[in-house]
């Protein structure tokens, strides 16, 4: 019984030390991985920021096309309304 009281705590201490060493090594490797990820994210952010000009040009172009389309639709709508109103007035006059 005396052997168990001495051996088991010693075994637990050894396992704890090994676990602590493994966690320290994993922490150091994790810091290295995070540094690499940070560099990749910075690179991607730089590339995305370089495309902001192109995206703004595309946005302005689509806005102008939509504006022209709305003007054309409004003109066609008002013309159709005028024709239908004239037709109704013509039918009422007869």
VMD Tcl script that draws the C-alpha trace (Angstrom):
set ca {
  {0.00 0.00 0.00}
  {2.92 2.27 0.72}
  {4.18 1.71 -2.82}
  {0.86 2.88 -4.31}
  {0.85 6.03 -2.16}
  {4.31 6.95 -3.47}
  {4.04 5.71 -7.08}
  {0.67 7.19 -8.10}
  {1.42 10.83 -7.12}
  {4.82 10.52 -8.81}
  {3.12 9.17 -11.96}
  {0.60 12.03 -11.89}
  {3.37 14.62 -11.49}
  {5.29 13.16 -14.44}
  {2.15 13.15 -16.62}
  {1.43 16.74 -15.56}
  {4.94 17.87 -16.46}
  {4.73 16.14 -19.85}
  {1.32 17.72 -20.50}
  {2.66 21.15 -19.54}
  {5.61 20.79 -21.90}
  {3.34 19.65 -24.76}
  {1.01 22.59 -24.19}
  {3.92 25.05 -24.20}
  {5.21 23.62 -27.50}
  {1.71 23.76 -29.01}
  {1.31 27.35 -27.82}
  {4.58 28.38 -29.47}
  {3.57 26.68 -32.73}
  {0.16 28.34 -32.55}
  {1.79 31.76 -32.23}
  {3.84 31.02 -35.36}
  {0.73 29.93 -37.26}
  {-1.13 33.07 -36.19}
  {1.73 35.22 -37.48}
  {1.51 33.50 -40.88}
  {-2.27 33.92 -40.95}
  {-1.89 37.60 -40.12}
  {0.50 38.08 -43.04}
  {-1.91 36.33 -45.42}
  {-4.85 38.43 -44.21}
  {-2.84 41.62 -44.64}
  {-1.91 40.54 -48.18}
  {-5.54 39.81 -49.06}
  {-6.62 43.13 -47.57}
  {-4.07 44.99 -49.70}
  {-5.31 43.23 -52.83}
  {-8.94 43.99 -52.03}
  {-8.14 47.64 -51.36}
  {-6.43 47.86 -54.77}
  {-9.74 46.83 -56.40}
  {-11.82 49.50 -54.63}
  {-11.33 51.93 -57.53}
  {-12.63 49.44 -60.07}
  {-15.61 48.64 -57.87}
  {-16.48 52.32 -57.48}
  {-16.35 52.80 -61.27}
  {-18.63 49.80 -61.77}
  {-20.98 51.16 -59.10}
  {-21.19 54.59 -60.75}
  {-21.78 52.98 -64.16}
  {-24.61 50.80 -62.90}
  {-26.17 53.77 -61.11}
  {-26.17 55.82 -64.32}
  {-27.60 52.90 -66.33}
  {-30.36 52.47 -63.76}
  {-31.09 56.20 -63.88}
  {-31.36 56.12 -67.68}
  {-33.57 53.03 -67.50}
  {-35.86 54.69 -64.96}
  {-36.15 57.77 -67.18}
  {-37.08 55.65 -70.22}
  {-39.65 53.63 -68.24}
  {-41.15 56.82 -66.83}
  {-41.43 58.35 -70.31}
  {-43.07 55.22 -71.74}
  {-45.43 55.09 -68.79}
  {-46.50 58.71 -69.16}
  {-46.94 58.27 -72.94}
  {-49.10 55.19 -72.39}
  {-51.16 57.04 -69.78}
  {-51.73 59.97 -72.18}
  {-52.79 57.66 -75.01}
  {-55.20 55.77 -72.78}
  {-56.65 58.99 -71.35}
  {-57.18 60.42 -74.85}
  {-58.86 57.19 -75.89}
  {-61.19 57.36 -72.87}
  {-62.03 61.03 -73.57}
  {-62.66 60.19 -77.22}
  {-65.03 57.35 -76.24}
  {-66.84 59.57 -73.72}
  {-67.29 62.35 -76.28}
  {-68.97 60.01 -78.72}
}
mol new
graphics top color blue
foreach p $ca { graphics top sphere $p radius 0.5 }
foreach p [lrange $ca 0 end-1] q [lrange $ca 1 end] { graphics top cylinder $p $q radius 0.2 }
display resetview
